[in-house]
Amino acid sequence: MELLSSISSIIPRYNAFFLDLWGVVHDGTHLYPGVRETLAVIKKTGKPIIFISNAPRRASRVASVLADLGIDNSLYDHVVSSGEAGFNYLKEGNFPMGRRYYLISAEKDVGLLDGLDYQHVHDLSEADFILNLGFGTEEQTTEDFAPVLNFAVKLSLPMLCLNPDLEVIKITGERYPCAGAIAKSYVALGGKVKWFGKPHLAIYEHAYNLLDGMDKKQILAVGDSLETDIPGAKAFGVDSALITGGILKGNNIDEIKEMCFSLGLRPNYLLPKFGI
C-alpha cells in the first residue's frame, strides 16, 4: 500500500477511473473540498471517469443530484448505479418470483419502479418479494424492521437489495445505516437476498463494458469502503485507492492498515481524500 497525499502523481499511471460517490465525491448534501477541481484535472487528460454508486435510484436521478451539487456532466463520462441495475433486472423480466413487492424505502425513492409492470403492496402476506432500498428515516434502526423481517422469513420471501452499503457518513461525522444493514439482518434470520451494486461484480462489468475493452490494468477504482469498494475492485481485478477521509475518517493509518490486513485486502494506494 502506497501512502499518498494526493491523487496527482498517479493520474498518469491509469487511463480510466471508477469513482465511488458517497464518501469520495460528496456526503449526500455537500461536495468534499477540491473534488470539482480534481475531476476537471482528470477530464483535461481525456481519460474516462465513471461513477459507480450504490445509490438505490435511477442513474438519471444520481446525475441530477450531482448537477445540484455543482458536478455537471462535462466533468465525467457515465453514472452506473445499483438502482439502475435493479431496475433493468426487473424490466428485463429476470426475476421469476412474481410482480408484487413489499417496499422498504425512504419516501424519496418510492417511485423507483415507475413505468414497470410491478405492483407495490402494503400487506407483506400479499407480496412476492421485498424490494429493499433503505431506511425510511435517519432515526430508524435495523431493530425497527425485525417484525417485518421475521414474518418475511416465515413466508420465504426473497429480498432484492439495491444498496449493499451498511452505512454512510456525513462530512460532519454523523453516520447513517443503509439498505445493506437491513439485508444483512435478513440473511442472519435465514432470508435469501439478491444484491445489486458493489462489491458484486455485475455493476463493475457494466461499467467496464463502457470502456471498449480497455486493459483492466489501466483502470483505477477509488472508494472509501472496505466492505464494498475495495473488495469489489479486488474481485474485478483492477487497482484500487482507498480514501481514508470518508467512512474511515475516525481511524488512523495504522488502524486502517490493520483492518485491510485482517480482511485480506491490499489497496494499491491510501489517500486522505480525492484531491490533487
Phi, psi and omega in degrees: 000122181264121181273119183238156176267339178206170181274353187308314188289341182255355176304317180293344183281345187231157182247359175201155185227127170261115185246130169291160179256288184293122181099346178240308182264318182209176177242027181097328181229341182224142171288146170287146182303135175083357184295313183299318180295322180293317176300318181297320179296316180294317182297329178296338177279349182081009182273134183297141173241122177239121175279126175245112189238142172272024176292130182275052180212167183298151181300326180295325177289323176297318178297324179295319177298316178301317180298319178297331180272358178100010177254093180277169188287000173282347184262000178205173184253320183210156168242128175240119183238152177295327177297318178296319180298316179294319178302312182293324178301314180287324179300321183279001176071030183280350186255109189273003190280346182134179187239011178252126184233144172264128189257131169245112191192156166285155183303324184295341183251006185303326185272019184306319184266015177305133180097350178255157183274064176230147184248126176278118178247150183258353177255117184303326182291346178264356187273151173264335178199166176257131173256110186255110178252349178134183184289146180287327179219165179287347181271342183290152175236170179298329180299330180296338183262001183306313180299318179295314183293320179296319179292320181296323177297318179297328179275356182057040180278130173286154177242136169257118180254118184259016171205098182288352180301141176275325179199163174231164181232142174274160176304327181285349179105349179292142181243142181226136180288155181239180184303327181300329179293322178292316180296321178297320177296322180295318177299319180298332179276352181106005180284156178259133183232134168254126187257146173232128179116180179295141012267011185286142197288336185303321183290328175289321178299318179297316179295318182297324180295345177277356186252010173055046172076022178302144175300129181300334179293347181265005184249136175243127174261131182242126179203174183242004186247131173274357176266328188234301189297307186286317174299322179296316178298318180298313182295326181278342175090030176242156177294158182221150173238125180264121176277120185271352183263007178267244183292343180262013188299341179274000182248145176276173186299318180298319178296319180294318177299320179293321177298316178301313182299316183293334180267358182072030182248145177218080175301146182293328184222150169244125182234138178291332180198168174274087184208161180260000000 
